[in-house]
Amino acid sequence: MASNAFSEITEEFLVCQICLEDFRQPKVLPCLHTFCQSCLERLLASQRVVQLSCPTCRQDVPLPENGVQGLKSNFLVGKLHDILRQQPQGNGQTSDPGTVVVPCMTCERDNPAEFYCVECTDYLCQMCNETHRRLKVSKSHKVLTIQDIQSGKFVAELRSRETSKCEDHNELHKFYCDTCHRAICLHCVVTAHKDHQYVEIEKAAERERAEIKAKLSSVKNTADLHEKWIEELQSVKNDWPLQVQRTEEQIEKQAEAIIEAVQKVKSEKISQLRAMNAAREKQMEAAMEAAEMDLASAKSCVQFTDNVLEYGSPAEVMSVAGELTARMEQTADEKIAKRADLTKGLTNLIFDLPYCNLERDVSKLIGGIKETRVPLTSTLSPVQINIKICTRRGSPTLLKTVGQKGSGDGQFNCPTSVAVTTDGDIVASDFNNSRLQFFDNDGSFKRKVELDFKSECVTALTNGDLLVTGDGHNIHVLDKQERESRVIQVTGAAEKDKNTEGIAFDSLGRIVVTIGYQVLVLSFSGDNILKFGDKGQGQQKLSSCLRVTVNSSNQIIISDCGNHNLKIFDPTGRHLFTCGSYGTGPGQLSGPYCIITDSEDNIVVAEYWNHRVSMFSEDGTFIRHVLTREEHGLYYPLGLTLTPDGHLVVSDNHSMKIFKV
């Protein structure tokens, strides 16, 4: 019966995704997606371009001189299609349970096929089979009944059947030309390839199978990684609507609380206003009543005086002159005093609006919506220092300078890297002294570990292990007691004369290491998962001097010392963006060496030639220069790390400096 591999073959895999029909003259693209030759030709003609792109993955496809016809044929598709059709099915028209009716492929009467020719790979009805056996060219072909095929007894034989034929001579490919790197037939051997190096196709296939199997494990690891990512993304996706609902409820609750507070303050202000109004009305009524009485008194005085002056005799005038004059003076004085008192008590009513941006202040009262990163689960991870280097301008304080040039305890000869262990100790790779040195968090020397090689870089894991680079294509693993537990051999690097250099460990349990211009991603056991990097000076090209770190999203961040910039890749090695350029100005770099990230995923990089440490945001925006030669005495900085107590440790030239940030 069919193996598990063949049981996973689906009709979708054997159907052209352009025409959605069985493949006709299937052509396989470099990205390994297969389409009908005619479909690709129509697609190329409709696009009116000379460059074809894969309809599935959009990868550009370089076409040979004779166009789509020159692409490699996928002979395997036909075989897989036949094997799939020969497996018992649970649907379709059946004469017996589990038996699929397959139409004859030779005649046009759609008779059910009863036979299958192994050599012709055709299904035949009874009549066509009789004709097939009478023909001289096919009478010796091996013909099986449909019942025998569907029983599964001949699956192994069908799998081993060769379907790849020479397009020039229509003969089976029997040899492989190592000179031209192509399969050839016997006619090709004695004609166009007679002076070439060639081997039997079986030997060439055995050789290639071994290499393909070795690489397949890495691809399977990558596939497992993608499955893990998808599971975690699905979990986050499923939880997202609940988070949105919960956040919306919190906003509603806060807004209702603010509205309730506003209504309460509103009621208090209106009550205060009404109380003021009642008091003012009483005050005005009393003032009006007093003014009316004063008016009546003044009018009475005026009338009496007018009568005396108009009708009084001299003797009468003189008899009341004294009282009249006193009364008029008193009335005038009282009038002035009353006006002064009344004016003093009168005020206008004004509502004093606060000086503010009402919408902005209400927004502050309601609160902000903040997204926090979702950590990816892993049983092993790097030692995380949850420290944020302040993005506001402020000068870090030098707490201590440790060491000088030399080979004694606490002395250095080119300290290329620093890290923090699970115990909180600072470990420095002392390159030219071929050792690691350990210090406590205030910089006091504790111990050293001698090495048989010059250590380039060191990083610490949460299980207490240390990963050390610098020995050829090896990564040395030291346990918590600083004893070498194993050596990981990194395979597949292009530059054989380069050592392992930059090293990092992400939350997916992967080791990220640089060798020359390449970045290699390994499982913790050392198996290759991913490899990327092209040598050059472009935005996506890399030099042969690289350091590496990862952020909380497992993006791979490269400091490219030779190209004087930083390059950020996603976890699958796809280039996202490049930041920085050669120079000494803000956002420019000269010899970017060690690189780390803080708890906010800000990128912190040591600039060797600029004698400074600079900071960039997660999206590559320059923030500020954290340390400089002029202000902090930095001199050729190499290594960087953050300690749990919020200190920034920098190894420069032949010493180690500890700053409070």
C-alpha positions as CSV (number, residue, x, y, z in Angstrom):
1,M,0.0,0.0,0.0
2,A,1.0,3.6,-0.3
3,S,3.5,5.1,2.1
4,N,2.7,8.0,4.4
5,A,4.4,10.4,2.0
6,F,2.1,9.4,-0.8
7,S,-0.9,9.4,1.4
8,E,-0.3,13.1,1.9
9,I,-0.4,13.8,-1.9
10,T,-3.5,15.8,-2.7
11,E,-5.2,16.6,-6.0
12,E,-4.4,20.3,-5.4
13,F,-0.7,19.4,-5.5
14,L,-1.2,17.7,-8.9
15,V,-3.4,20.5,-10.4
16,C,-2.1,23.6,-12.2
17,Q,-3.0,26.5,-10.0
18,I,-3.6,28.7,-13.1
19,C,-6.1,26.7,-15.1
20,L,-7.1,24.4,-12.2
21,E,-6.9,21.3,-14.4
22,D,-4.5,18.4,-14.6
23,F,-1.1,19.4,-15.7
24,R,-0.3,19.5,-19.4
25,Q,3.4,19.6,-20.1
26,P,4.2,20.6,-16.5
27,K,7.2,23.0,-16.1
28,V,8.8,23.5,-12.8
29,L,10.1,27.0,-11.8
30,P,13.3,27.6,-9.8
31,C,11.0,28.3,-6.7
32,L,9.7,24.6,-7.2
33,H,6.2,25.7,-8.2
34,T,4.8,23.8,-11.2
35,F,2.4,25.1,-13.9
36,C,1.3,24.0,-17.4
37,Q,3.7,25.2,-20.2
38,S,0.7,26.7,-22.0
39,C,-0.5,28.5,-18.9
40,L,2.9,30.1,-18.4
41,E,3.1,31.1,-22.0
42,R,-0.3,32.8,-21.9
43,L,0.6,34.5,-18.6
44,L,3.8,35.8,-20.1
45,A,2.0,37.1,-23.2
46,S,-0.7,38.8,-21.1
47,Q,1.8,40.6,-19.0
48,R,3.8,41.8,-22.0
49,V,7.1,41.6,-20.2
50,V,10.3,39.7,-20.7
51,Q,10.6,38.7,-17.1
52,L,8.2,36.1,-15.7
53,S,7.2,36.0,-12.0
54,C,5.8,33.0,-10.3
55,P,2.0,33.3,-9.9
56,T,2.2,31.7,-6.4
57,C,5.2,33.3,-4.7
58,R,5.9,36.3,-7.0
59,Q,9.6,35.3,-7.3
60,D,11.2,36.4,-10.6
61,V,12.0,33.6,-13.0
62,P,14.9,34.0,-15.4
63,L,13.8,32.4,-18.7
64,P,16.2,30.5,-21.0
65,E,16.7,31.5,-24.6
66,N,13.8,29.5,-25.9
67,G,11.5,30.9,-23.3
68,V,9.0,28.9,-21.2
69,Q,9.7,25.8,-23.3
70,G,13.2,25.7,-22.0
71,L,12.2,25.4,-18.4
72,K,12.7,22.1,-16.7
73,S,9.8,19.6,-17.2
74,N,8.3,18.2,-14.0
75,F,8.2,14.5,-14.9
76,L,7.4,13.5,-11.4
77,V,4.0,15.1,-11.5
78,G,2.6,12.6,-13.9
79,K,3.9,9.7,-11.8
80,L,2.4,11.1,-8.6
81,H,-0.8,11.7,-10.4
82,D,-1.0,8.0,-11.5
83,I,-0.1,6.7,-8.1
84,L,-2.7,8.9,-6.5
85,R,-5.4,7.7,-8.9
86,Q,-4.4,4.1,-8.2
87,Q,-5.1,4.4,-4.5
88,P,-8.5,3.2,-3.2
89,Q,-10.9,6.2,-2.8
90,G,-14.1,6.7,-0.9
91,N,-15.8,8.9,-3.5
92,G,-16.5,9.0,-7.2
93,Q,-18.3,6.5,-9.4
94,T,-17.4,3.0,-8.3
95,S,-18.3,-0.4,-9.5
96,D,-17.1,-1.8,-6.1
97,P,-16.6,0.0,-2.8
98,G,-13.2,1.8,-2.9
99,T,-12.7,1.3,-6.6
100,V,-12.6,4.5,-8.8
101,V,-13.8,4.4,-12.4
102,V,-10.9,5.8,-14.5
103,P,-11.8,6.7,-18.1
104,C,-9.8,5.3,-21.0
105,M,-7.1,7.7,-22.1
106,T,-6.8,6.5,-25.7
107,C,-10.3,6.3,-27.2
108,E,-12.9,9.1,-27.2
109,R,-15.8,7.0,-26.1
110,D,-15.1,7.5,-22.4
111,N,-15.2,3.8,-21.8
112,P,-14.1,2.8,-18.3
113,A,-10.4,1.8,-18.2
114,E,-9.7,-1.8,-17.3
115,F,-5.9,-1.9,-17.9
116,Y,-2.9,0.3,-17.4
117,C,0.3,0.2,-19.6
118,V,3.4,0.8,-17.4
119,E,5.6,1.9,-20.3
120,C,3.0,4.2,-22.0
121,T,1.5,5.4,-18.7
122,D,-1.9,5.2,-20.3
123,Y,-5.2,3.8,-19.0
124,L,-6.9,1.5,-21.5
125,C,-10.3,0.1,-22.0
126,Q,-10.8,-3.5,-23.2
127,M,-10.9,-2.6,-26.9
128,C,-8.0,-0.3,-26.8
129,N,-5.9,-2.8,-24.8
130,E,-6.5,-5.4,-27.6
131,T,-5.3,-2.9,-30.2
132,H,-2.4,-2.0,-28.0
133,R,-1.3,-5.6,-27.7
134,R,-1.5,-6.1,-31.5
135,L,0.8,-3.2,-32.3
136,K,4.4,-4.1,-32.9
137,V,5.8,-1.1,-31.0
138,S,3.8,-1.9,-27.8
139,K,3.0,-5.6,-27.8
140,S,5.9,-6.2,-25.4
141,H,4.8,-3.5,-22.9
142,K,3.9,-4.5,-19.4
143,V,0.1,-4.1,-18.9
144,L,-1.6,-4.4,-15.5
145,T,-5.2,-4.7,-14.7
146,I,-6.9,-1.8,-12.8
147,Q,-7.7,-4.3,-10.0
148,D,-4.1,-5.3,-9.6
149,I,-3.0,-1.6,-9.5
150,Q,-5.6,-0.6,-7.0
151,S,-4.6,-3.4,-4.7
152,G,-1.3,-1.6,-4.1
153,K,0.9,-4.5,-5.1
154,F,2.6,-2.6,-7.8
155,V,3.1,0.8,-6.2
156,A,6.8,0.2,-5.6
157,E,7.3,-0.7,-9.2
158,L,5.4,2.3,-10.4
159,R,7.5,4.6,-8.1
160,S,10.7,3.3,-9.6
161,R,9.5,3.8,-13.1
162,E,11.6,6.4,-15.0
163,T,9.6,9.1,-16.6
164,S,12.3,11.7,-17.3
165,K,13.2,11.5,-21.0
166,C,15.6,13.5,-23.2
167,E,13.8,16.2,-25.0
168,D,16.2,15.9,-27.9
169,H,16.0,12.1,-28.5
170,N,12.9,11.0,-26.5
171,E,15.0,8.4,-24.7
172,L,15.2,7.8,-21.0
173,H,17.9,9.7,-19.1
174,K,20.6,7.1,-18.3
175,F,23.5,9.4,-17.4
176,Y,24.3,12.7,-15.8
177,C,26.8,15.1,-17.3
178,D,28.9,16.7,-14.5
179,T,30.3,19.2,-17.1
180,C,26.9,20.6,-18.1
181,H,25.0,19.7,-14.9
182,R,22.1,18.0,-16.7
183,A,20.6,14.6,-17.2
184,I,21.4,13.0,-20.6
185,C,20.5,9.9,-22.6
186,L,22.7,7.4,-24.3
187,H,22.5,9.3,-27.6
188,C,23.7,12.4,-25.9
189,V,26.7,10.5,-24.5
190,V,27.9,9.6,-28.0
191,T,27.1,12.9,-29.6
192,A,27.2,16.3,-27.9
193,H,28.6,15.1,-24.5
194,K,31.2,12.6,-25.7
195,D,34.1,14.6,-24.3
196,H,32.4,15.6,-21.1
197,Q,32.6,14.1,-17.6
198,Y,29.5,12.0,-17.0
199,V,28.3,9.2,-14.6
200,E,25.4,6.8,-14.5
201,I,22.2,8.6,-13.4
202,E,21.8,6.2,-10.5
203,K,25.2,7.1,-9.0
204,A,24.6,10.8,-9.6
205,A,21.2,10.5,-7.9
206,E,22.7,8.7,-5.0
207,R,25.3,11.4,-4.5
208,E,22.7,14.2,-4.7
209,R,20.2,12.4,-2.5
210,A,22.8,12.4,0.3
211,E,23.3,16.2,0.0
212,I,19.6,16.8,-0.4
213,K,18.7,14.8,2.7
214,A,21.3,16.7,4.7
215,K,19.7,20.0,3.6
216,L,16.2,18.7,4.0
217,S,16.5,18.4,7.8
218,S,17.2,22.2,7.9
219,V,14.2,22.9,5.8
220,K,12.1,20.7,8.0
221,N,13.3,22.5,11.0
222,T,12.4,25.8,9.3
223,A,8.9,24.4,8.5
224,D,8.5,23.3,12.2
225,L,9.5,26.9,13.2
226,H,6.9,28.4,10.9
227,E,4.3,26.0,12.3
228,K,5.2,27.2,15.8
229,W,5.0,30.8,14.7
230,I,1.6,30.2,13.1
231,E,0.3,28.5,16.3
232,E,1.5,31.4,18.4
233,L,0.1,34.0,16.0
234,Q,-3.2,32.1,15.9
235,S,-3.3,32.2,19.7
236,V,-2.6,36.0,19.7
237,K,-5.2,36.4,16.9
238,N,-7.8,34.5,18.9
239,D,-7.1,36.5,22.0
240,W,-7.2,39.9,20.2
241,P,-11.0,40.4,20.0
242,L,-11.2,39.7,23.7
243,Q,-8.5,42.4,24.3
244,V,-10.3,44.8,22.1
245,Q,-13.6,44.2,23.9
246,R,-12.0,44.5,27.3
247,T,-10.2,47.7,26.3
248,E,-13.4,49.2,24.9
249,E,-15.3,48.4,28.2
250,Q,-12.5,50.1,30.1
251,I,-12.7,53.2,27.9
252,E,-16.5,53.3,28.4
253,K,-16.2,52.9,32.1
254,Q,-13.6,55.6,32.4
255,A,-15.6,57.9,30.2
256,E,-18.8,57.3,32.3
257,A,-16.8,58.1,35.4
258,I,-15.6,61.3,33.9
259,I,-19.1,62.2,32.8
260,E,-20.4,61.5,36.3
261,A,-17.7,63.7,37.8
262,V,-18.5,66.4,35.3
263,Q,-22.2,66.2,36.1
264,K,-21.4,66.5,39.8
265,V,-19.2,69.5,39.3
266,K,-21.8,71.0,37.1
267,S,-24.5,70.7,39.8
268,E,-22.2,72.2,42.4
269,K,-21.3,75.2,40.2
270,I,-25.0,75.8,39.3
271,S,-26.0,75.6,43.0
272,Q,-23.2,78.1,43.8
273,L,-24.4,80.4,41.1
274,R,-28.0,80.2,42.3
275,A,-27.0,81.0,45.9
276,M,-25.0,84.0,44.7
277,N,-28.1,85.1,42.7
278,A,-30.4,84.9,45.7
279,A,-28.0,86.9,47.9
280,R,-27.6,89.5,45.1
281,E,-31.3,89.8,44.6
282,K,-31.8,90.6,48.4
283,Q,-28.9,93.0,48.2
284,M,-30.4,94.8,45.2
285,E,-33.9,95.0,46.8
286,A,-32.5,96.5,50.0
287,A,-30.5,99.0,47.9
288,M,-33.5,99.9,45.8
289,E,-35.7,100.5,48.9
290,A,-33.0,102.7,50.5
291,A,-32.5,104.6,47.3
292,E,-36.3,105.2,46.9
293,M,-36.5,106.5,50.5
294,D,-33.5,108.8,50.0
295,L,-35.2,110.0,46.8
296,A,-38.4,110.8,48.6
297,S,-36.5,112.7,51.3
298,A,-34.5,114.7,48.8
299,K,-37.7,115.6,46.8
300,S,-39.4,116.7,50.0
301,C,-36.5,118.9,50.9
302,V,-36.5,120.4,47.4
303,Q,-40.2,121.1,47.4
304,F,-40.1,122.7,50.9
305,T,-37.1,124.9,49.9
306,D,-38.8,125.9,46.6
307,N,-41.9,127.0,48.5
308,V,-39.9,129.0,51.1
309,L,-37.9,130.7,48.4
310,E,-41.0,131.4,46.2
311,Y,-43.6,132.4,48.8
312,G,-41.8,133.1,52.1
313,S,-41.3,136.7,53.4
314,P,-37.8,137.8,54.4
315,A,-38.7,137.1,58.1
316,E,-40.0,133.6,57.2
317,V,-36.9,132.8,55.1
318,M,-34.6,133.8,57.9
319,S,-36.6,131.9,60.5
320,V,-35.9,128.5,58.7
321,A,-32.7,129.4,56.9
322,G,-30.5,127.6,59.4
323,E,-32.5,124.4,59.5
324,L,-33.0,124.4,55.8
325,T,-29.3,124.9,55.0
326,A,-28.3,122.1,57.4
327,R,-30.9,119.8,56.0
328,M,-29.8,120.4,52.4
329,E,-26.1,119.8,53.4
330,Q,-27.1,116.6,55.2
331,T,-29.1,115.4,52.2
332,A,-26.2,116.1,49.8
333,D,-23.6,114.3,52.1
334,E,-25.9,111.3,52.6
335,K,-26.4,111.0,48.8
336,I,-22.7,110.9,48.2
337,A,-22.2,108.3,50.9
338,K,-25.1,106.1,49.7
339,R,-23.7,106.2,46.1
340,A,-20.3,105.3,47.3
341,D,-21.6,102.3,49.3
342,L,-23.9,101.2,46.5
343,T,-21.1,101.4,43.9
344,K,-18.8,99.5,46.2
345,G,-21.1,96.6,46.5
346,L,-22.0,96.2,42.8
347,T,-20.1,93.6,40.7
348,N,-20.5,91.9,37.3
349,L,-20.9,88.2,37.0
350,I,-18.3,86.4,34.8
351,F,-17.7,82.7,34.3
352,D,-13.9,82.1,34.5
353,L,-13.0,79.5,31.9
354,P,-9.8,77.6,32.6
355,Y,-7.0,78.0,30.1
356,C,-6.7,74.5,28.6
357,N,-7.2,72.3,25.5
358,L,-10.4,70.6,26.7
359,E,-10.3,67.7,24.2
360,R,-6.6,67.0,25.0
361,D,-7.1,67.1,28.7
362,V,-10.2,64.9,28.6
363,S,-8.2,62.5,26.5
364,K,-5.5,62.4,29.2
365,L,-8.2,61.8,31.8
366,I,-9.6,58.8,29.9
367,G,-6.2,57.3,29.4
368,G,-4.1,56.0,26.5
369,I,-4.3,52.7,24.5
370,K,-0.9,51.0,24.6
371,E,0.3,47.9,22.8
372,T,2.7,45.6,24.6
373,R,4.8,43.0,22.9
374,V,3.8,39.3,22.9
375,P,6.7,37.2,24.0
376,L,7.3,34.0,22.0
377,T,7.5,31.0,24.2
378,S,10.7,29.0,24.5
379,T,12.3,26.7,27.1
380,L,15.6,28.4,26.7
381,S,16.4,32.0,26.1
382,P,19.2,34.6,26.4
383,V,19.7,36.4,29.6
384,Q,17.3,39.3,29.3
385,I,18.3,42.6,31.1
386,N,15.0,44.5,31.4
387,I,16.7,47.9,31.3
388,K,15.7,50.9,29.2
389,I,18.4,53.4,28.3
390,C,16.7,56.8,28.6
391,T,16.0,58.3,25.2
392,R,16.0,61.9,26.6
393,R,19.2,63.7,26.5
394,G,21.2,63.3,29.7
395,S,24.7,62.4,30.4
396,P,25.5,58.9,31.8
397,T,27.8,58.9,34.8
398,L,31.1,57.0,34.8
399,L,31.1,54.8,37.9
400,K,34.3,52.9,37.4
401,T,37.1,52.1,34.9
402,V,38.4,48.5,35.3
403,G,41.7,47.3,34.1
404,Q,44.6,48.4,31.8
405,K,46.7,46.8,29.1
406,G,48.4,43.6,30.3
407,S,47.9,39.9,30.9
408,G,47.4,39.9,34.7
409,D,44.2,39.3,36.5
410,G,41.8,42.2,35.7
411,Q,44.0,43.4,32.9
412,F,43.1,43.2,29.2
413,N,44.6,42.9,25.8
414,C,41.7,43.8,23.4
415,P,38.4,43.0,25.3
416,T,36.2,42.3,22.2
417,S,32.9,41.4,24.0
418,V,31.1,41.6,27.4
419,A,28.0,39.9,28.7
420,V,26.1,39.3,32.0
421,T,25.7,35.8,33.4
422,T,22.6,34.5,35.2
423,D,24.4,35.2,38.5
424,G,24.8,38.9,37.6
425,D,28.5,38.7,36.9
426,I,30.1,40.5,34.1
427,V,32.1,38.3,31.7
428,A,34.6,39.7,29.2
429,S,36.2,38.0,26.3
430,D,39.9,38.9,26.5
431,F,40.9,38.3,22.8
432,N,44.7,38.5,22.7
433,N,45.0,36.9,26.1
434,S,42.9,33.9,24.9
435,R,40.6,33.8,28.0
436,L,37.4,34.9,29.7
437,Q,37.5,37.1,32.8
438,F,34.7,37.4,35.3
439,F,33.9,40.5,37.4
440,D,31.1,41.2,40.0
441,N,28.7,44.0,39.2
442,D,30.9,46.7,40.7
443,G,33.9,45.7,38.5
444,S,35.9,43.7,41.0
445,F,37.9,40.8,39.5
446,K,36.6,37.3,40.5
447,R,38.1,34.6,38.2
448,K,39.3,33.7,34.7
449,V,38.9,30.8,32.3
450,E,41.8,30.0,30.0
451,L,40.9,29.1,26.3
452,D,42.7,27.4,23.5
453,F,41.7,30.1,21.1
454,K,41.2,33.8,20.9
455,S,37.6,34.5,21.9
456,E,35.7,36.9,19.6
457,C,32.3,37.1,21.3
458,V,30.5,35.7,24.4
459,T,26.8,35.5,25.2
460,A,24.9,34.1,28.2
461,L,21.8,31.9,28.4
462,T,19.2,31.5,31.2
463,N,20.3,27.9,31.9
464,G,23.8,29.3,32.9
465,D,25.5,28.2,29.7
466,L,27.9,30.6,27.8
467,L,28.4,30.5,24.0
468,V,31.8,31.6,22.9
469,T,33.0,32.2,19.3
470,G,36.4,32.7,17.6
471,D,37.6,29.1,17.1
472,G,37.3,28.4,13.3
473,H,33.7,27.4,12.5
474,N,33.0,26.2,16.1
475,I,30.9,27.5,18.9
476,H,32.1,26.5,22.4
477,V,29.5,25.9,25.0
478,L,30.6,26.4,28.7
479,D,28.3,25.2,31.5
480,K,27.5,27.2,34.7
481,Q,30.8,26.0,36.2
482,E,32.6,27.4,33.2
483,R,33.6,23.9,32.0
484,E,33.4,23.1,28.3
485,S,30.3,20.9,27.9
486,R,30.4,20.6,24.1
487,V,31.5,22.1,20.8
488,I,29.0,23.0,18.1
489,Q,30.5,22.7,14.6
490,V,28.9,25.2,12.2
491,T,28.6,23.8,8.6
492,G,27.8,25.5,5.4
493,A,29.8,28.7,5.7
494,A,31.2,30.0,2.4
495,E,34.3,31.7,3.8
496,K,36.4,28.9,5.2
497,D,39.2,31.1,6.5
498,K,36.8,33.2,8.7
499,N,36.0,32.4,12.3
500,T,32.7,32.4,14.1
501,E,32.3,36.0,15.3
502,G,28.9,37.5,16.3
503,I,26.7,35.4,18.4
504,A,23.1,35.7,19.8
505,F,20.3,33.5,21.0
506,D,16.6,34.3,20.4
507,S,13.5,33.3,22.3
508,L,12.7,30.6,19.7
509,G,15.7,28.6,21.0
510,R,17.9,29.4,18.0
511,I,21.5,30.3,17.9
512,V,22.4,33.1,15.5
513,V,26.1,33.3,14.5
514,T,28.0,35.2,11.8
515,I,30.9,33.8,9.8
516,G,32.4,36.2,7.3
517,Y,29.6,37.8,5.4
518,Q,27.0,35.1,6.2
519,V,24.5,34.8,9.0
520,L,23.7,31.3,10.1
521,V,20.8,30.2,12.3
522,L,21.1,26.9,14.1
523,S,19.0,24.9,16.5
524,F,20.4,24.6,20.0
525,S,21.6,21.1,19.1
526,G,23.6,22.7,16.2
527,D,21.5,21.7,13.2
528,N,21.4,24.3,10.4
529,I,18.0,26.0,10.1
530,L,18.7,29.0,8.0
531,K,21.5,30.7,6.2
532,F,21.6,34.1,4.5
533,G,23.9,36.9,3.4
534,D,25.4,38.2,0.2
535,K,28.8,39.8,0.0
536,G,29.0,43.4,-1.2
537,Q,28.2,47.0,-0.4
538,G,24.5,47.4,-1.3
539,Q,21.7,48.0,1.1
540,Q,21.2,44.3,1.5
541,K,24.8,43.2,1.1
542,L,27.1,42.4,4.0
543,S,30.8,42.8,4.7
544,S,33.0,40.2,6.4
545,C,32.9,41.8,9.8
546,L,29.6,41.4,11.5
547,R,28.1,41.4,15.0
548,V,24.6,40.3,15.8
549,T,21.8,40.7,18.3
550,V,18.0,40.0,18.4
551,N,15.1,42.0,19.7
552,S,11.9,40.8,21.4
553,S,10.3,40.1,18.0
554,N,13.2,37.8,17.2
555,Q,14.3,40.2,14.4
556,I,18.0,39.7,13.6
557,I,19.9,43.0,13.8
558,I,23.4,43.1,12.2
559,S,26.1,45.7,12.8
560,D,28.0,45.8,9.5
561,C,31.4,47.2,10.4
562,G,32.7,47.2,6.9
563,N,29.7,48.9,5.3
564,H,29.2,51.3,8.3
565,N,25.5,50.6,8.8
566,L,22.9,48.5,10.6
567,K,20.8,45.9,8.8
568,I,17.6,44.4,10.2
569,F,16.2,41.1,9.1
570,D,13.0,39.2,10.1
571,P,13.3,35.8,11.8
572,T,13.3,34.1,8.4
573,G,16.2,36.1,7.1
574,R,14.2,38.5,4.9
575,H,15.8,42.0,4.8
576,L,13.5,44.6,6.4
577,F,15.6,47.8,6.2
578,T,19.0,49.3,6.6
579,C,19.8,52.4,8.7
580,G,22.9,54.5,9.1
581,S,25.6,55.6,6.7
582,Y,29.3,56.3,6.8
583,G,30.2,59.6,8.6
584,T,30.5,61.3,12.0
585,G,27.2,63.2,12.1
586,P,24.0,62.2,13.9
587,G,22.7,58.9,12.5
588,Q,26.0,58.2,10.7
589,L,28.3,55.4,11.7
590,S,32.0,54.6,11.5
591,G,33.0,51.1,12.3
592,P,29.8,49.9,14.1
593,Y,31.0,47.0,16.2
594,C,29.1,45.4,19.2
595,I,25.3,45.8,19.1
596,I,22.6,45.3,21.8
597,T,19.0,46.1,22.4
598,D,17.4,47.5,25.6
599,S,14.0,46.6,27.0
600,E,12.2,48.9,24.6
601,D,14.0,47.4,21.6
602,N,16.1,50.5,21.1
603,I,19.3,49.6,19.2
604,V,22.5,50.5,21.0
605,V,25.7,50.2,19.0
606,A,29.4,50.8,19.7
607,E,31.1,52.9,17.0
608,Y,34.8,51.8,17.0
609,W,36.2,54.6,14.8
610,N,33.9,57.4,16.1
611,H,34.8,56.5,19.7
612,R,31.2,56.6,20.8
613,V,28.0,54.6,21.6
614,S,24.9,55.6,19.6
615,M,21.2,54.8,20.0
616,F,18.6,54.1,17.3
617,S,14.9,53.3,17.7
618,E,13.4,50.0,16.7
619,D,12.5,51.4,13.3
620,G,16.0,52.7,12.7
621,T,15.5,56.3,13.6
622,F,18.5,58.0,15.2
623,I,17.9,59.0,18.8
624,R,21.1,60.3,20.3
625,H,24.8,59.7,21.1
626,V,24.8,57.9,24.5
627,L,28.6,58.0,25.1
628,T,31.3,60.0,23.4
629,R,35.0,60.4,23.6
630,E,34.9,64.1,24.5
631,E,32.4,63.8,27.3
632,H,33.0,60.2,28.6
633,G,36.6,59.4,27.6
634,L,35.6,56.6,25.3
635,Y,38.4,55.2,23.2
636,Y,37.8,52.5,20.5
637,P,34.7,50.9,22.1
638,L,34.3,47.2,21.3
639,G,31.8,45.4,23.6
640,L,28.5,46.4,25.2
641,T,26.1,45.0,27.7
642,L,23.5,46.1,30.3
643,T,23.5,44.9,33.9
644,P,20.4,44.1,36.0
645,D,21.0,47.2,38.2
646,G,20.8,49.5,35.2
647,H,24.4,50.0,34.3
648,L,25.9,50.1,30.8
649,V,29.2,48.3,30.5
650,V,31.5,49.2,27.7
651,S,34.8,47.5,26.9
652,D,37.1,49.9,25.0
653,N,40.8,49.6,24.0
654,H,42.3,47.8,27.0
655,S,39.8,48.6,29.8
656,M,36.2,48.2,30.8
657,K,34.0,51.1,31.8
658,I,30.8,51.0,33.9
659,F,28.3,53.8,33.5
660,K,25.1,54.6,35.3
661,V,22.5,55.5,32.6
